[in-house]
Amino acid sequence: MDTRPDSSALQRLSDGIWTASGDVVTGVAGFHYPTRMVVIRLDDDSLWVWSPVALNEACKREIDALGRVAHIVAPNSLHHLALADWQSAYPAACLHGAPGMAARLPDLEFDRVLTDTADPAWAGQIDQLVVPGNRITTEVVFFHRASGTVIFTDLIQHLPDNWYSGWRRWVARWDRMTGEEPAVPGKFRLAFRDRRAARVVIDRVLAWPARTVLFAHGAPVRDDAHAFLKRAFAWLR
């Protein structure tokens, strides 16, 4: 477990839902990204932890003060760096992975595969849909009914224009990672093998009564969330 000072104090988004920022992580070609996790208290008072950030002692204390971690959710294959530490710290929790994650990450012990059907533990509280056919990763999108929060992972991103420098800054602009508002990065748009199948799922996402949109890399969208989602996926429609 990482014991470095914690910079990821939980922030209450609404009743029963919190977010926390984690470490900045470095990916392909030196591109670095901020990280964010979401914690939801279920009706049985247990905790549902989405895309967990690096776990240190301060973060663990905050989580334990909220309740018992029962479900650890890995929404796509790109968000796995902290899973082993969380599984070690909470061995009784169920690890849920997006389709294909168990095969790609054999060192982790996944308990269940996420599908379009919510697990009985959170059915009626959190809805979910698998966005199919992307060559980069298969992502599962969630909707927390009580707060009206749609939760994306990497399919929507938004970083400050000065987040990168040099050639990476120009690539990020081209890729729509930076801009006036959050967007689907260009690489993910190009990676869809079957846009029609993805469009069917996104149409179902747009039917959710969204009030807030969260994603791993960027600030939440709180103003006119439904209109924002329509703009974000207009290229697909």
C-alpha positions as CSV (number, residue, x, y, z in Angstrom):
1,M,0.0,0.0,0.0
2,D,1.2,3.5,-0.9
3,T,1.9,5.5,2.3
4,R,2.7,8.8,0.6
5,P,0.7,11.9,1.9
6,D,-2.8,11.9,0.5
7,S,-4.0,14.6,-1.9
8,S,-7.4,13.0,-2.6
9,A,-9.8,14.0,0.1
10,L,-13.3,12.8,-0.6
11,Q,-15.6,15.5,-2.0
12,R,-19.3,15.1,-1.5
13,L,-21.1,15.5,-4.8
14,S,-24.6,14.8,-3.5
15,D,-26.4,12.6,-1.0
16,G,-24.6,9.2,-1.0
17,I,-22.0,10.0,-3.7
18,W,-18.5,11.3,-3.3
19,T,-15.5,11.8,-5.7
20,A,-11.8,11.9,-4.9
21,S,-8.8,13.0,-7.0
22,G,-5.8,10.7,-7.1
23,D,-2.2,10.8,-8.4
24,V,-1.3,12.0,-11.9
25,V,-0.4,8.9,-13.9
26,T,1.7,8.6,-17.0
27,G,0.6,6.6,-20.0
28,V,1.7,6.0,-23.6
29,A,4.3,8.4,-25.0
30,G,4.6,10.3,-21.8
31,F,1.1,11.7,-21.7
32,H,0.0,12.2,-18.1
33,Y,-3.5,12.2,-16.7
34,P,-5.2,13.2,-13.5
35,T,-7.3,10.5,-11.9
36,R,-10.6,10.4,-10.1
37,M,-12.7,7.8,-8.4
38,V,-16.3,7.7,-7.4
39,V,-17.7,6.3,-4.2
40,I,-21.4,5.5,-3.8
41,R,-23.2,4.4,-0.6
42,L,-25.7,1.7,-1.5
43,D,-29.0,1.1,0.2
44,D,-27.5,-1.5,2.5
45,D,-24.9,1.1,3.6
46,S,-22.1,-0.7,1.9
47,L,-19.8,1.1,-0.5
48,W,-19.5,0.9,-4.3
49,V,-16.0,2.1,-5.4
50,W,-15.6,3.1,-9.1
51,S,-12.2,3.3,-10.8
52,P,-10.2,3.4,-7.5
53,V,-7.3,5.8,-7.3
54,A,-4.0,4.9,-5.6
55,L,-4.7,3.8,-2.0
56,N,-2.7,5.3,0.9
57,E,-3.4,5.4,4.6
58,A,-5.2,8.8,4.6
59,C,-7.4,7.7,1.7
60,K,-8.2,4.4,3.4
61,R,-9.2,6.2,6.6
62,E,-11.6,8.3,4.8
63,I,-13.1,5.4,2.9
64,D,-13.4,3.3,6.1
65,A,-15.1,6.2,7.9
66,L,-17.9,6.1,5.2
67,G,-18.6,2.4,5.5
68,R,-17.7,-1.1,4.3
69,V,-16.3,-1.5,0.8
70,A,-18.3,-4.2,-0.8
71,H,-17.8,-3.6,-4.5
72,I,-14.7,-2.4,-6.5
73,V,-15.6,-1.5,-10.0
74,A,-13.1,-1.4,-12.9
75,P,-15.0,0.3,-15.8
76,N,-12.5,-0.3,-18.5
77,S,-9.2,-2.1,-19.1
78,L,-7.2,1.2,-18.9
79,H,-8.1,1.8,-15.3
80,H,-6.4,-1.0,-13.3
81,L,-3.3,0.4,-11.7
82,A,-4.7,0.6,-8.2
83,L,-6.9,-2.5,-8.3
84,A,-4.3,-4.9,-6.7
85,D,-3.8,-2.7,-3.7
86,W,-7.6,-2.2,-3.2
87,Q,-8.2,-6.0,-3.5
88,S,-5.5,-6.6,-0.9
89,A,-6.9,-4.0,1.5
90,Y,-10.5,-5.2,1.0
91,P,-10.3,-8.9,0.4
92,A,-14.0,-9.4,1.1
93,A,-15.0,-6.9,-1.6
94,C,-16.2,-8.2,-5.0
95,L,-14.1,-7.0,-7.9
96,H,-16.2,-6.3,-11.0
97,G,-14.4,-5.8,-14.3
98,A,-15.5,-4.6,-17.8
99,P,-15.7,-7.2,-20.5
100,G,-12.3,-8.6,-21.4
101,M,-10.4,-7.3,-18.4
102,A,-10.0,-10.7,-16.7
103,A,-8.2,-12.1,-19.8
104,R,-6.0,-9.0,-20.2
105,L,-5.1,-8.8,-16.5
106,P,-4.6,-12.4,-15.3
107,D,-2.8,-11.4,-12.1
108,L,-6.0,-9.9,-10.8
109,E,-8.8,-12.0,-9.4
110,F,-12.0,-10.7,-10.9
111,D,-15.3,-12.0,-9.4
112,R,-17.8,-10.8,-11.9
113,V,-18.0,-9.3,-15.4
114,L,-20.0,-6.1,-15.9
115,T,-22.8,-6.4,-18.4
116,D,-25.8,-4.3,-19.3
117,T,-27.7,-5.7,-16.4
118,A,-26.9,-4.2,-13.0
119,D,-25.6,-6.5,-10.3
120,P,-28.4,-7.4,-7.8
121,A,-26.4,-5.6,-5.1
122,W,-27.1,-2.2,-6.8
123,A,-30.0,-2.9,-9.2
124,G,-32.5,-0.1,-9.0
125,Q,-29.9,2.2,-7.7
126,I,-27.2,2.3,-10.4
127,D,-27.9,1.5,-14.0
128,Q,-25.1,0.5,-16.4
129,L,-24.5,0.0,-20.1
130,V,-21.6,-1.5,-22.0
131,V,-20.4,0.6,-24.9
132,P,-19.3,-2.0,-27.5
133,G,-16.9,-2.2,-30.4
134,N,-14.0,0.1,-29.5
135,R,-10.5,-1.1,-30.3
136,I,-8.9,0.8,-27.5
137,T,-11.1,-0.5,-24.6
138,T,-14.6,-1.6,-23.8
139,E,-16.1,0.9,-21.4
140,V,-19.1,0.5,-19.0
141,V,-21.1,3.7,-18.4
142,F,-23.1,4.0,-15.2
143,F,-26.0,6.1,-13.9
144,H,-26.6,6.8,-10.3
145,R,-30.4,7.3,-10.1
146,A,-30.6,9.2,-6.8
147,S,-28.2,12.0,-7.8
148,G,-28.9,11.9,-11.6
149,T,-25.2,11.3,-12.2
150,V,-23.9,9.7,-15.4
151,I,-20.4,8.3,-14.9
152,F,-18.0,7.9,-17.9
153,T,-14.4,6.9,-17.7
154,D,-12.3,7.7,-20.8
155,L,-14.9,8.2,-23.5
156,I,-15.2,11.8,-22.3
157,Q,-12.2,13.8,-21.3
158,H,-11.3,17.5,-20.7
159,L,-7.9,18.8,-19.6
160,P,-6.7,22.4,-19.4
161,D,-5.0,23.7,-22.5
162,N,-1.7,24.1,-20.7
163,W,-1.8,20.7,-19.1
164,Y,0.7,19.5,-21.7
165,S,3.6,21.4,-23.3
166,G,5.6,21.1,-26.5
167,W,4.4,18.6,-29.1
168,R,2.1,16.9,-26.6
169,R,0.1,20.1,-26.3
170,W,-0.6,20.1,-30.0
171,V,-1.5,16.4,-30.1
172,A,-3.9,16.9,-27.2
173,R,-5.6,19.7,-29.0
174,W,-5.9,17.7,-32.2
175,D,-7.2,14.7,-30.1
176,R,-9.9,16.9,-28.5
177,M,-8.5,16.2,-25.0
178,T,-8.3,20.0,-24.5
179,G,-10.9,22.5,-25.7
180,E,-13.7,24.7,-24.7
181,E,-15.7,21.8,-23.2
182,P,-15.3,18.1,-22.5
183,A,-15.4,15.9,-25.6
184,V,-14.9,12.3,-26.9
185,P,-11.2,12.2,-27.8
186,G,-10.4,11.7,-31.5
187,K,-8.6,8.4,-30.9
188,F,-11.7,6.9,-29.3
189,R,-13.9,8.1,-32.2
190,L,-11.6,6.5,-34.7
191,A,-11.4,3.3,-32.7
192,F,-15.1,2.4,-33.0
193,R,-15.5,-0.6,-35.3
194,D,-19.3,-0.4,-35.3
195,R,-20.6,3.1,-34.8
196,R,-24.2,1.9,-35.2
197,A,-23.9,-0.5,-32.2
198,A,-22.3,2.3,-30.1
199,R,-25.0,4.7,-31.2
200,V,-27.7,2.4,-29.9
201,V,-26.1,2.4,-26.5
202,I,-25.5,6.1,-26.4
203,D,-29.1,6.7,-27.3
204,R,-30.0,4.7,-24.1
205,V,-27.5,6.8,-22.1
206,L,-29.2,10.0,-23.5
207,A,-32.5,8.7,-22.2
208,W,-31.2,8.8,-18.6
209,P,-32.4,11.9,-16.7
210,A,-28.9,13.3,-16.3
211,R,-28.2,16.2,-13.9
212,T,-24.4,15.7,-13.6
213,V,-21.8,14.0,-15.8
214,L,-18.6,12.7,-14.2
215,F,-15.5,11.3,-16.0
216,A,-12.0,10.3,-14.9
217,H,-10.0,13.0,-16.6
218,G,-11.6,16.3,-16.1
219,A,-14.0,18.4,-14.0
220,P,-17.7,17.3,-13.6
221,V,-20.3,18.9,-15.9
222,R,-23.2,20.2,-13.8
223,D,-24.9,22.7,-16.1
224,D,-27.5,21.3,-18.5
225,A,-26.0,17.8,-18.4
226,H,-28.3,16.3,-21.0
227,A,-27.7,19.0,-23.6
228,F,-23.9,18.5,-23.0
229,L,-24.1,14.8,-23.6
230,K,-26.0,15.4,-26.9
231,R,-23.3,17.7,-28.0
232,A,-20.5,15.4,-26.9
233,F,-21.9,12.5,-29.0
234,A,-23.3,14.5,-31.9
235,W,-20.5,13.1,-34.1
236,L,-21.8,9.6,-33.5
237,R,-25.4,10.4,-34.3
